Amino acid sequence: MFSTEPVSENVYSDVSAVAVVGAGISGLVAARTLSDHNVPVHVFDKGRAPGGRASTRRQGDFEFDHGAQYFTARDERFVTQVRSWLRDGVVQTWDGEIGVARRGSVVSKTTSVERYVGVPRMSALARNLSSGIRADSGTFVADVERVGHRWRLLDGDNESLGNYDAVVVALPPEQACKLLTSSPSLADKASSVEMQPCWASLVVFDRPLSLKADGLFMDDDILSWAARNNSKPGRPEYESWVLHASPEWSQRHIGWQAADVGSVLLTSLLEASGAPETAVLHLNSHLWRYAQAATPLSEGCLWDDALAVGACGDWCHGSRIEGAFLSGLSVAERVLGHSGSGIADAG
């Protein structure tokens, strides 16, 4: 179960129903926190399953952690949550060897940082956070309009998705802006954040790649990271790798076909690491158009208390899973403290 300490003591809220748009980690943490404080929540997400970039991609007989590769915990609030996940078997530490690849060789990278992954795949985090919460996948929220003192969500056909007392937009800033137009100050703040893309290539080899590392930071103009997916606990044993292109290369080649990207990234991995060519059983690529913020905000979240609308995401608190967690927690605190009808001040 979700184990974050209570947001605060004696919290009262006049909010009786909250819509959360976006089911990445940040949106799910916001929804989980509100639900744990007995606030009815309805989550909407256009994807097939919750998780956002902390998700798992299945392609035929293979699966990959194609977005977030692992996470670390520094803030005590997130440390507390990770400890709970460890106890419940939702996550485990990833003890893979980490190195740096440059000019055909790999140099070991010594670090004391604990790295964690969801088990048996990264999507375990989303399953845990969304347990018992009303969530509609495959649902696109096209607009959020003010109706009296409430909010109405509309889908792509201009059909109502319901009325709510508060709305949390947990989307990348470019998409969030379109749903925040009723609060120009929030929309302007979100529009100031530039998101960078990332091409991810997913590779399966017919035999183990002879490298003395399971995760590689790449000193390369094309790749920024490569990881042996099967070195993580609970993963299938076939030799699978996830390759992440650098933000700069991804931006320059954002219009490329997936097959062409895969060929370039695979060649870059072999050349930078010095690994011999090995037969490939599967190769495909996926574009994360909004992978990370070039310069994240430091506010934690965006919130307009007069309108009871806000936004959260790792772009509000650093481009990491911990940042997404803390941003979702932050916006939930704002909703719980909302004083639109004065009830929040009555205690």
N, C-alpha and C positions, 0 to 999 in steps of 0.2 A: 504493500500500500504506500501511498504518498505520505511522507513523514516529515515534511517541513514543519518547523515549530510554528505555532499560531502567529499570524501576522501581528497582532497586538491584542491586549486584553480589553474586554468590554467594547468590542467593535460593534457598531450598529450601522445598518445601511438601509436607506429607503428604496434600494433597488430590489425589485421582485423578479425580474427576468433579464438575463444578459445574453446577447448574441456575441459569439466569438467567431470572427471570419479568418480562417486559416488554422490548419491543424498541424503546424510544425511544433517543435519543442516549446517555443515561447507561448503560442496560443494554447497549447495543451496544459502548460503549467498554470497559466492564468485561469483556465477553465477548471482545472483540478483544485486549485486553491479556493476559488469561489464556491465550487460544489462542496468542498469540505467545510465551508462556513455556511452551508445550507442556503446558498443562493442558486436558484434554478438557472441552468446554463444550457445553451443550445449552440453547438459548434457546427460550422459549415466549412467545407473544403472542396475545391474543385478536383482534387486528385482522387485516385482510386483507393488510397488508404492513407491514414494519418502518418505523420513523421517528418514531412518536409525533407530537408537534406540529411536528417538522421534516419534514413530509410534503407531498404534493401531492394535491389533490382534482380528480378528473375528473368533469365533468358534461356528458354529451353530447359535443359537439365541442370543449368548452372545458376548460381546466385552470387551476388557481390554486394559489399558495402560500398556503394558507388559515390556516396556523398561524404559525410563526416567519417573520418577513418578511425578516430578514437577521441577521447576527451580527457581533460585533466581537471582537477578540483583544487582551487585555492581559497575562495571565499568560504567562510565557515558555514554559511547557510547551505551552500551547495555541497560542501564536505559532509554535512549531516545527511543530506539526501542520498549521496553516493554510498555512505555507510549502510543506510537502509536498503538500498538496491543490492548491495553486496550480500547482506544477510538474507534477502529474499531470492537470491539467485538471478536477479534481473541483469546484473552486470558482473564481469570478472576483470581482473587485471590482465593486461596484455603484456607479456614479458618478452616479446620479440626483440631480437637484436636490431639496433638502429645504427645506421651508418650514413656517410655522405659519399655520393658518387660524383667523381669528376675525372675527366680525361681518361676514361677506360679503367679506372680502379676504384675500389671502395675502401674508405677509411672509417674505422669504428668511431661512433660518437658516444662517449661516456656521459651518462646523465642519471641523476637520481630521481627524476620525475616519474611518478606513477601514472601509467596510461591505462585507461579503462575502455571497455567495449561492451555493448549490449550482447547478451547471449540468448539464443544461439546466433543472433544477428542484431545489427544496430536497431532494427525496427522494434526490438523488445522494449525500448524506452517508451515509444509511443503507445504500445499496447498497455503498458503499466499505467501511464498517465491518463489514458482515455477510458480505463475500466469504469463501467457504470455511468459514464457521461453520455448524454444524448448527442450523437454526432452523425451528420449526414455527409458522406463522401460523394464525389461526383456531382456536387451542387455548386454552381457558379453564382456568386453574389455580384450582380452587375451594378447595383446602386443602393445607397442608404439614404433615405429621405426622412426629414423631420415632419411628424404628424402630431400636432399639438405638443404635448410634453413627452412624446415617445418617439421611437424610431421604427420605421418600416423598412424591411429588407426586400429587395426585388431581384428576381432572377433575370436571365438573359432574355426571356420572353415578356418581361415587365409584369410578371405574376408575383403576387405577394408571398414572401417566405415567413411572414409573421411580424408582429409588433413587439418591441422590446423597450425596457426602461434605460438600458445602456448598451453600448456597442464597443467592442474591442476589436480593432483591426490588426491582425497578426500576419501581415503580408510584407513582401519587399517594398521599400519606399515608393518606387515608381508606381506600383499597383495600389499601395495604400493611399496615395494622394487622391486617386479617383473616388475613393469612398470617404474622404475627409473634407470635401468641398464645403460642407456646412460650417466647418471651423477653419477659416483661412489661415490662422496662425499655425495650426497643426499641419495643414497641407503644405504651407511654405517651409516649415521645418523639415518635413519629410522629403520634400523635393530638393533640399540642399545636400542630401546624401547620395553620393555616387556609388553604385554597385558594380562590381567587377565580375566578369564571367569566368567560367572554368570548364574546359573540355576534359571529360573523364573517359579514358579508354579501359575496357574490361577484357582481360586476356586470360585464356586457359591454355596451358602448355601440356604436351603429352608426357612430360617428365619434370621432376624438380629442376628449377633454374639454379645453376651452381653459383650462388652468391652467398657470402657470409654475412648476410643481413636480411631481415624480414621487413624492415621499413627503411626507405632511403630518402633523405633530403638530397635534391639534385642540384649540383652546381652546373647548371645547364641553361641555355637560352630558351629551350622549349619546355622541358619538364620542370616541375617544382617538387614533386613527390611521387613515390612509387611504393606500393605495399604488397607483400605476399598475404593475400586475404586468408588463405588456409592456415596461416600461422596463428590466427586468432582463435581463442577457445570456442569450441562448439561448432566450428565451420566444417564443411565437407573437406575431404582429404585431397581432392584433385588440386593440381598446381594452378592456382588462380592469382592474378595480379590486377591491381587497380592503379592506373597511371593518371596523375593530374597534371595538366599543362599549366604553365604559369599564367597569371592574369593578363600579362602583356601579349603573350602569344595567342591566348584564347581570344582576346579582343580583336587582334589583327586578322584572325581566321574564323570569326564568328559565323560567317556564311558558308563555311566549308561543309561538304558532305561527311557524314559520320565515318564512312569507310576510309576516306582519304585521311582523316584525322587519326584514326587508329593505326594506319600504316606508318605515319610520321612519328607518332608517340612511341610505338613499339621499337622502331629503329633507334630513336633517341635513347631509350632505356638500355638497349644492348650496347650502343656505342659509349654512353657515359659510364656504365658500370663495368664494361669489359666482359659481360656474360656471353657465352657462345650462342650462336643461333640454335634455336630449338623449335621443333615442329609445333605449330599452333593449331589447337582444336577449335578455338572460338576467339573471335575478335570483333568487338563492337564499341561504339562510343556514344556518350550522352553529353549534351550541353547543359550545364547549370548556368543559366543566363544571369541569375542574381546570386552568385556564390558567396561573395563577401564584400563588405563595405570598404571602399578605399580609405575613408576616414570616418570611423564610427562616431556616433554621438556619445555623450557621456551622461545624458539625463536619466538613463535607466528605462524610461518610457516617455510617451507623450500623452497628455491628459488635459481635457477641457472640462472642468468641473461644472461649469454653467450648463453645458450641453450633455454631459455624461457620455462622452465619446473619447476614445483614446487609441493609441497604437503601441505595439510592442514588437520586439524582434531583436536578433543579435546585433543588428545595425544601430540599435539604441544603446548598446552596452558592450560593444566589442564583438568581433566576428568569430565567436566560439560557442560551443554548446553551453558552457557555463554562463556566457553572456546572455544567451537566449533564455536560459532558466531564470536568471536574475531579473531580466526585463519582464518576463511573464509574471513573476512574483511582484514586481514593482507596480505594474498596472492593476493587478488584483488588489493590492493595498489601496490604490486610488479609488477603485470601485467600491470597496468595502467602507471606505471613509467618505463616500459621496454624501454631500449635505444638501442636495437639491431641495428636499422638503423639510429640512430641519431635524429629521429624525436622528441623523448622525450626531447632532449636538445635544440630543436629549439625555444621553447617559452621563 
